[in-house]
Amino acid sequence: MALGTTPNFEDVAIGSDIPGLEKGPLTTAHLMRWSAAMENWHKIHYDKPFAMEHDKLPGLLINGSLKQQFVMQMLADWAGPNGWAWKASFQFRAMNIVEEAVRVWGRVIAKRDGPGYGLIDIELGILNDAGKESTPGTATVALPYKNGQPVPYPFVPPAA
Amino acid sequence: MSALSDSLKKYIGMKSTTEMACDAVERGAVRRYAQAIMYEDPIFDKPCANNARYGGPVAPPLYPTHLARRAFGVPDPIQANARNSDFDGIVAATSSGGLPALEPLNGYALLNGGSEIEFFRYARHGETVSQTSSYADISEKETSKGPIVLVVTETEFRNGDGELLIRTRRTQIRRK
């Protein structure tokens, strides 16, 4: 996307890390701002008695929907203006509790050719301050070939 | 199969009607959204070199997935539940994708279990967005903390011209 430049498919090495992101510490104000922006009022993100006493949670939770935004930001920034973050999957395996900072990471695990562009498979996740993984996932980013055309927009996926 | 699984079986494959978001992609709403996710890329703001290929300013990638808002005139679930101590704050428009509520799971807590998302195109400022959902799967599972129900919902988001923007497959974890 816009903030950076797009790497060439050929220049990306399997096993290399893509630039990560750090967000937080994420306070109740961050979570309230996000709830307001998407108009979703799930109390486990801002009503501590409800979260802990009614839903038996260890505290206010950082929204999974907010964490996946950070993953998409990392992928789209890396894809740059001539690439495309095609798909991503995440599992919300562990909770992130309010006041935690999170670090989003991604590593290239495979490369393959697509129709006129290359495809990069990535494993990714979100670590908290203590280094605990909460959101393991995978993604596929389309990148142009060196001296090739930008990845088509709207994106045309490879035939299944 | 448990009585609960049996009562949920009829929902699998159920498809929503196609619902148009009550608001188009608005610049102010995009600003608040981009600031809330701390992603202030200029392509979300005004026309610039980097959004020229998208046809102008766009919304962040996941924005269309959060456009199912309560339209004017639709009853207010927050006020309706003001004296309901079990109300979790989830409003139907944001949780069900236009699908009927899973009645057998009334009173069950909801956690986001994960998502698979495919992106094809950004939503541009001014565009309308529709969504169509279906219950792809509903299954019960035993865990160390007791039984849970996994609800998998597939949704397609399209712009006003019918172009596919995003396809999602979300898993919600429901437990007592």
Chai-1 contact restraints between the chains, C-beta under 6 A:
chainA,res_idxA,chainB,res_idxB,connection_type,confidence,min_distance_angstrom,max_distance_angstrom,comment,restraint_id
A,A2,B,D41,contact,1.0,0.0,6.0,A-B,restraint_1
A,A2,B,I43,contact,1.0,0.0,6.0,A-B,restraint_2
A,A2,B,N50,contact,1.0,0.0,6.0,A-B,restraint_3
A,L3,B,D41,contact,1.0,0.0,6.0,A-B,restraint_4
A,R33,B,A36,contact,1.0,0.0,6.0,A-B,restraint_5
A,W34,B,A36,contact,1.0,0.0,6.0,A-B,restraint_6
A,A37,B,R32,contact,1.0,0.0,6.0,A-B,restraint_7
A,A37,B,Y33,contact,1.0,0.0,6.0,A-B,restraint_8
A,A37,B,A36,contact,1.0,0.0,6.0,A-B,restraint_9
A,M38,B,H66,contact,1.0,0.0,6.0,A-B,restraint_10
A,E39,B,R69,contact,1.0,0.0,6.0,A-B,restraint_11
A,N40,B,T94,contact,1.0,0.0,6.0,A-B,restraint_12
A,W41,B,G89,contact,1.0,0.0,6.0,A-B,restraint_13
A,H42,B,G89,contact,1.0,0.0,6.0,A-B,restraint_14
A,H42,B,I90,contact,1.0,0.0,6.0,A-B,restraint_15
A,K43,B,D88,contact,1.0,0.0,6.0,A-B,restraint_16
A,K43,B,G89,contact,1.0,0.0,6.0,A-B,restraint_17
A,D55,B,A109,contact,1.0,0.0,6.0,A-B,restraint_18
A,G64,B,N112,contact,1.0,0.0,6.0,A-B,restraint_19
A,Q69,B,I37,contact,1.0,0.0,6.0,A-B,restraint_20
A,M72,B,P61,contact,1.0,0.0,6.0,A-B,restraint_21
A,M72,B,L62,contact,1.0,0.0,6.0,A-B,restraint_22
A,Q73,B,Y39,contact,1.0,0.0,6.0,A-B,restraint_23
A,A76,B,P61,contact,1.0,0.0,6.0,A-B,restraint_24
A,P81,B,N50,contact,1.0,0.0,6.0,A-B,restraint_25
A,K87,B,E118,contact,1.0,0.0,6.0,A-B,restraint_26
A,A88,B,I117,contact,1.0,0.0,6.0,A-B,restraint_27
A,S89,B,E116,contact,1.0,0.0,6.0,A-B,restraint_28
A,F90,B,G114,contact,1.0,0.0,6.0,A-B,restraint_29
A,F90,B,S115,contact,1.0,0.0,6.0,A-B,restraint_30
A,Q91,B,G114,contact,1.0,0.0,6.0,A-B,restraint_31
A,F92,B,N112,contact,1.0,0.0,6.0,A-B,restraint_32
A,F92,B,G113,contact,1.0,0.0,6.0,A-B,restraint_33
A,F92,B,G114,contact,1.0,0.0,6.0,A-B,restraint_34
A,Y153,B,R53,contact,1.0,0.0,6.0,A-B,restraint_35
A,P154,B,F120,contact,1.0,0.0,6.0,A-B,restraint_36
A,P154,B,R121,contact,1.0,0.0,6.0,A-B,restraint_37
A,F155,B,F120,contact,1.0,0.0,6.0,A-B,restraint_38
